[in-house]
Amino acid sequence: MGGTFDPIHYGHLVAAEEALVQFNLDKVLFMPTGTPARKTDQRVTPAEHRYLMTVIATASNPDFEVSRLEIDRPGVTYTVETMTELRTRYGGSADLFFITGADAVLEILTWKDSARLADLCTLIAATRPGYDLSPFMERPVPSGLRVETMEVPALAISSTDIRARVASRRPVRYLLPEAVAAYVSKNRLYRGDG
């Protein structure tokens, strides 16, 4: 999961958890950008601060890891270079996914060497409920590029949704405080099995 993470927030964490479950991932590797290519004209908090905030935010989830790959790489960072490095590290048989916001995926044709991404990974475009993806679907994408969409409930959290998610044994982590989630689990609330 790549991003500036300036700062990391619940939307990022919920998207990562949702991708982990929906796509049956082994783990989610958070990749804070070093010098973001798309933000060279904007003020960005120093990379070390953004890295440390990401480590703090993800520390309680054993399925999340944080990488310094882009933080330690000199110069402007590009997704294609990072995915090339990860492909080398994990080998050709590993299924790699790049999780990002749907708004970023809409700009894919302007990314450096976007056509090479087809050989490296599948993109997961995280959207909020009701987000209009039709502009993306109407654009041509590089041949072979795989893009999956995933709705993330981060901005549409409700008690009704949480109860339904517990009943269907879907994740509720980061939708409510951990102590509340533990209480719901311990007391078997909303499970529909008695």
C-alpha positions in Angstrom: 0.0 0.0 0.0 1.7 3.1 -1.2 1.0 6.7 -0.2 2.4 9.8 1.3 0.8 9.0 4.7 0.9 12.6 5.8 -0.5 11.6 8.2 -1.7 8.0 8.0 -5.4 7.7 9.1 -8.2 5.3 9.7 -9.1 5.3 6.0 -5.7 3.9 5.1 -5.9 1.3 7.8 -9.5 0.2 6.9 -8.5 0.0 3.2 -5.5 -2.2 4.1 -7.6 -4.5 6.3 -10.3 -4.8 3.7 -7.8 -5.6 0.9 -6.2 -8.2 3.2 -9.5 -10.0 3.6 -11.1 -9.4 0.2 -8.0 -10.5 -1.8 -6.8 -13.1 0.7 -3.4 -11.4 1.0 -0.6 -12.8 3.2 0.2 -9.3 4.5 0.0 -5.6 3.6 3.3 -3.8 3.3 2.8 -0.1 3.8 5.2 1.9 1.7 5.5 5.6 2.7 6.8 7.6 -0.3 10.2 9.2 0.1 10.0 12.2 -2.3 6.6 11.8 -3.9 6.7 12.4 -7.7 3.2 13.9 -7.7 3.9 16.3 -4.9 7.2 18.0 -5.8 5.4 21.3 -5.8 3.8 20.8 -2.4 5.1 20.9 1.1 5.3 17.4 2.5 6.2 16.4 6.0 9.8 14.9 6.2 9.8 11.2 5.3 11.1 10.0 8.6 8.1 11.5 10.4 5.7 10.0 8.0 7.5 6.6 8.3 7.4 6.7 12.1 3.7 7.7 12.1 3.0 4.7 9.8 4.9 2.3 12.1 2.9 3.6 15.1 -0.4 3.3 13.4 0.2 -0.3 12.1 2.1 -1.8 15.1 -0.9 -3.6 16.6 -1.7 -5.5 13.5 0.6 -8.5 12.8 -0.6 -8.6 9.2 0.8 -5.1 8.5 4.4 -4.3 7.9 6.1 -0.9 7.0 8.9 -0.6 4.5 11.7 1.9 4.3 12.3 1.1 0.7 11.1 4.4 -0.7 12.1 6.5 2.3 15.7 5.3 1.9 15.8 5.6 -1.9 17.4 8.9 -3.0 15.5 11.2 -5.4 11.9 11.2 -6.5 10.1 7.9 -5.9 8.0 6.1 -8.6 5.6 3.2 -8.2 7.1 1.3 -11.1 10.5 1.4 -9.5 9.2 0.2 -6.2 7.2 -2.6 -7.7 10.2 -3.7 -9.8 12.3 -3.9 -6.6 9.5 -5.9 -4.8 9.2 -8.3 -7.8 13.0 -8.9 -7.4 12.7 -9.5 -3.7 9.6 -11.7 -3.7 10.3 -13.5 -7.0 8.2 -14.1 -10.1 5.8 -16.5 -8.6 4.5 -14.1 -5.9 1.2 -12.3 -6.6 1.9 -8.6 -5.9 -0.9 -6.0 -5.5 -0.6 -2.3 -5.2 -3.3 -0.7 -3.1 -4.1 2.9 -3.6 -7.0 5.3 -3.8 -9.3 5.2 -6.8 -8.4 8.9 -7.4 -4.7 7.9 -7.9 -5.7 5.0 -10.2 -7.6 7.5 -12.3 -4.3 9.1 -13.1 -2.5 5.9 -14.0 -1.8 6.8 -17.6 0.3 9.7 -16.4 2.4 7.6 -14.1 6.0 6.8 -15.1 6.2 3.6 -17.2 2.6 2.7 -16.3 2.5 0.0 -19.0 5.3 -1.9 -17.1 3.0 -2.2 -14.1 1.0 -4.9 -16.0 4.0 -7.2 -15.6 4.6 -6.4 -12.0 1.3 -6.3 -10.1 -2.4 -6.0 -9.9 -3.8 -2.6 -8.8 -6.4 -2.4 -6.1 -8.4 0.8 -6.4 -9.9 1.6 -3.0 -13.1 3.6 -3.2 -15.5 5.0 -0.7 -19.2 3.9 -1.0 -20.9 5.6 -3.9 -17.6 6.8 -5.6 -18.1 7.1 -9.3 -15.6 4.9 -11.1 -17.1 5.5 -14.6 -14.4 8.0 -15.5 -11.8 5.3 -15.0 -13.7 2.6 -16.7 -14.1 4.8 -19.8 -10.3 5.4 -20.1 -8.1 3.0 -22.0 -5.5 1.3 -19.7 -2.2 -0.2 -20.6 -2.6 -3.7 -22.2 -2.7 -6.4 -19.6 -3.0 -4.1 -16.6 -5.2 -5.6 -14.0 -7.3 -3.2 -11.8 -9.6 -4.5 -9.1 -11.9 -2.2 -7.2 -12.7 -2.4 -3.5 -15.2 -0.3 -1.6 -14.0 0.8 1.8 -16.5 1.8 4.5 -14.1 4.2 6.2 -16.3 7.3 5.5 -19.6 5.5 5.9 -19.2 3.8 9.2 -22.5 3.0 10.9 -23.7 0.8 13.7 -26.0 -1.1 11.3 -23.0 -1.9 9.0 -20.8 -3.0 12.0 -23.6 -5.4 13.2 -24.0 -6.9 9.7 -20.2 -7.3 9.3 -19.9 -9.1 12.7 -22.9 -11.4 11.7 -21.2 -12.3 8.4 -17.7 -12.6 10.1 -16.2 -9.8 8.1 -13.6 -7.5 9.7 -14.6 -4.7 12.0 -11.0 -3.7 13.1 -10.6 0.1 12.8 -14.3 0.7 12.5 -14.7 0.9 16.2 -12.3 1.1 19.2 -10.4 -2.2 19.8 -11.8 -2.5 23.4 -15.4 -2.3 22.0 -14.6 -4.9 19.3 -13.2 -7.2 22.0 -16.3 -6.8 24.1 -18.5 -7.6 21.1 -16.5 -10.7 20.4 -16.2 -11.9 24.0 -20.0 -11.5 24.5 -20.8 -12.9 21.0 -22.9 -9.9 20.2 -24.5 -9.6 16.7 -23.3 -13.0 15.6 -26.8 -14.4 15.0 -25.9 -17.8 16.4 -27.7 -17.5 19.7 
